[in-house]
Amino acid sequence: MIAMPNATERTGPAPGTPPLVQLKGIAKYFPGVVANQDVDLEVRPGEIHALLGENGAGKSTLMNILTGIYRPDAGEIIIDGYLKTFASPIEAIAVGIGMVHQHFKLVRAFTVAENIHLGWSETPRTISPQALEARTAQLSASLNLAVRPDARVDELSTGEQQRVEILRVLARHARVLILDEPTAVLTPSEARELFKALKQFVAGGNAVIFISHKLDEVLEISDRITVLRSGRRVATEKTSACNEKMLAKLMVGHEIVLDDLRARGTEAVAQSGEPVVRLRDVTVHDDRGHTMLKRISLEVAPGEILGIAGVAGNGQKELSETLTGMRSIARGQLMLGGQDFSAAGPADFAKFGVGHIPEDRLRSGLAPALSITDNAVIREYDRPPISIGPWYRPRAALALARTIAQAASVRVPNFAMPVRNLSGGNQQRFVARREMRIASKLLVAAYPSRGLDVGAINTMMRYFVELRDAGVGIVVISEELEELLNLSDRIAVMFHGEIMGVMNTAGADIEQIGLMMGGQGGAAPSRAAAMVH
């Protein structure tokens, strides 16, 4: 288990102490892509060093080089003043470099306790599952990151999986801890507890490299900030000399003007008529028969955005899967456009006009090993113009892929390369634009801005506004209350698989929403509150 120092205040390293990490002149090239070019980075003992940049700026590639996943094409890695080369992540871990990746590295068929202890030198050779779970529970409590030690990873929400990843790496005594979007799936209180643990961690002379797009968090937690743009380092500054506007401009190269997303154009479709989707007393079970959704009743009108707020793991994943036909209903009724879809499958939902941006884009929204073109047409491959009768038309498929990439502002050097080669943010925008093509009636978006930079988030939200104004109903699931308040017409709050209440966004009480997210207050929505006209 990780040993936390007692110190609460950070002290600087002794004079003459070398940086824990120095990257000098790092370059990395992929076919048609310059991922990193002449990048320098210095991380000192006792500091939290933030790494910022747009999606595709080269942050993940740089960290993959530091952790031994990639070999640099040029440049040097210096650890504690000594030149190092890493042939594998094992060699990086051996010198105390650990990383929590944006895309998880867990064994989905194993339990939480098994994942945390797998490959760990401190795991006893002979130990019972109960003892493993007890050790995991102790570690979880010590770091204030709640997990279920006996749960299988494939049963967990994305937020719960993220917590397991953080626990797994912290347990291995990392001296340099790299966190890629660590708070994307944490509640504000969980993020505060994580920040407290990180400050304790660096107080012992360790260091943290903190990758995030949440500029307010970066300003709160970090000591220094390095900004990458188009694969190059453009600045390294003390955090005390920075502000959000300055950092955003450094990241994108120009000023960012945020849109008023709730404003409707004069030609926007009015919210009226038959609900595009209606849930009536819907109950849903998981694969083990546990109740995940309990008597859910919701309605979404055409041209309305309904926000779903709640702490990760409270049924949001199951709700998104139910609304898209991926999970069957045990009891209750699901209506689409006045038709009963309670027993329908995903293909029926898609044919009706339901698009889905899943919370785990790489596992549920994409086929990572297939080409960008294949992933672009995966929803439309069996219909014109991609297919005419039994004949598949590659040129038409490529043309559609180019159209989606252009609409999503994703630069693709080679449409034949695997989609996993795109950055996480580019994957997200690509999936979103693909799903918008089929979302003629309803779009279900789970954590759509996760992992996106400030400019890309604003672009993503504009996508939703376009659909809303065209009369499409939209369900947005997010833990970012500010995002939901800026975008949604109404907000429904979930807790333990139930709807605690539904409220109009105009005049919504943020404190009351917070209480409802924790299971307090709220009431079942009335018929009048269930729909906006």
MOCORJO-V166975 format. One record per backbone hydrogen bond with DSSP energy under -0.5 kcal/mol. CO is the residue of the C=O (numbers start at 1). NH is the residue of the N-H. If there is no record, write none. Layout:
<<CO NH> <CO NH>>
This chain:
<<2 4> <14 17> <19 80> <20 80> <21 43> <22 24> <22 78> <23 41> <24 76> <26 39> <27 73> <27 74> <28 35> <28 36> <30 33> <33 30> <33 35> <36 28> <39 26> <41 23> <43 20> <43 21> <44 47> <47 49> <47 208> <48 50> <48 223> <48 224> <49 210> <50 52> <50 226> <51 212> <52 228> <54 57> <57 231> <58 62> <59 63> <60 64> <61 65> <62 66> <63 67> <64 69> <64 70> <65 68> <74 27> <76 24> <77 84> <78 22> <79 82> <82 79> <84 77> <85 87> <88 91> <88 92> <89 93> <90 94> <91 95> <92 95> <92 97> <93 96> <96 98> <96 175> <96 176> <98 178> <99 101> <100 180> <102 104> <106 108> <107 110> <108 154> <110 153> <111 115> <112 116> <113 117> <114 118> <117 120> <120 123> <125 127> <128 132> <129 133> <130 134> <131 135> <132 136> <133 137> <134 138> <135 139> <136 140> <137 141> <138 142> <139 143> <140 144> <140 145> <141 144> <144 146> <147 149> <148 151> <149 113> <151 112> <152 155> <153 156> <157 161> <158 162> <159 163> <160 164> <161 165> <162 166> <163 167> <164 168> <165 169> <166 170> <167 171> <169 172> <169 174> <170 173> <175 177> <175 207> <176 98> <176 178> <177 179> <177 209> <178 100> <178 180> <179 181> <179 211> <181 184> <183 186> <187 191> <188 192> <189 193> <190 194> <191 195> <192 196> <193 197> <194 198> <195 199> <196 200> <197 201> <198 202> <199 203> <200 204> <201 204> <201 206> <202 205> <206 46> <207 177> <208 49> <208 210> <209 179> <209 211> <210 51> <210 212> <211 181> <213 215> <214 218> <215 219> <216 220> <217 221> <218 222> <223 239> <224 50> <225 237> <226 52> <227 234> <227 235> <228 54> <229 232> <231 37> <232 229> <232 234> <235 227> <237 225> <238 241> <239 242> <243 247> <244 248> <245 249> <246 250> <247 251> <248 252> <249 253> <251 54> <255 257> <256 258> <259 261> <260 263> <265 268> <270 272> <276 337> <277 300> <278 335> <279 281> <279 298> <280 333> <282 296> <283 330> <283 331> <284 292> <284 293> <286 289> <290 286> <290 292> <293 284> <293 295> <296 282> <298 279> <300 276> <300 277> <301 304> <304 306> <304 474> <305 307> <305 489> <305 490> <306 476> <307 309> <307 492> <308 478> <309 494> <311 314> <314 497> <315 319> <316 320> <317 321> <318 322> <319 323> <320 324> <321 326> <321 327> <322 325> <325 346> <331 283> <333 280> <334 341> <335 278> <336 339> <339 336> <339 341> <341 344> <342 329> <345 348> <345 349> <346 350> <347 351> <348 352> <349 353> <349 354> <353 355> <353 441> <353 442> <355 444> <356 358> <357 446> <359 361> <360 364> <360 365> <361 365> <361 366> <362 368> <366 368> <367 370> <368 420> <370 419> <371 375> <372 376> <373 377> <377 380> <377 381> <380 383> <383 386> <383 387> <386 393> <387 389> <388 391> <390 392> <391 388> <392 394> <393 397> <394 398> <395 399> <396 400> <397 401> <398 402> <399 403> <400 404> <401 405> <402 406> <403 407> <404 408> <405 410> <406 409> <409 411> <410 412> <411 413> <414 417> <415 372> <415 373> <417 372> <418 421> <419 422> <423 427> <424 428> <425 429> <426 430> <427 431> <428 432> <429 433> <430 434> <431 435> <432 436> <433 437> <434 437> <434 438> <435 438> <435 439> <438 440> <441 473> <442 355> <443 445> <443 475> <444 357> <444 446> <445 447> <445 477> <447 450> <449 452> <453 457> <454 458> <455 459> <456 460> <457 461> <458 462> <459 463> <460 464> <461 465> <462 466> <463 467> <464 468> <465 469> <466 470> <467 472> <468 471> <469 269> <473 443> <474 306> <474 476> <475 445> <475 477> <476 308> <476 478> <477 447> <479 481> <480 484> <481 485> <482 486> <483 487> <484 488> <489 505> <490 307> <491 503> <492 309> <493 500> <493 501> <495 498> <497 294> <498 495> <498 500> <500 523> <501 493> <503 491> <505 508> <508 510> <509 513> <510 514> <511 515> <512 516> <513 517> <514 518> <515 520> <516 519> <526 530> <528 531> <530 299>>
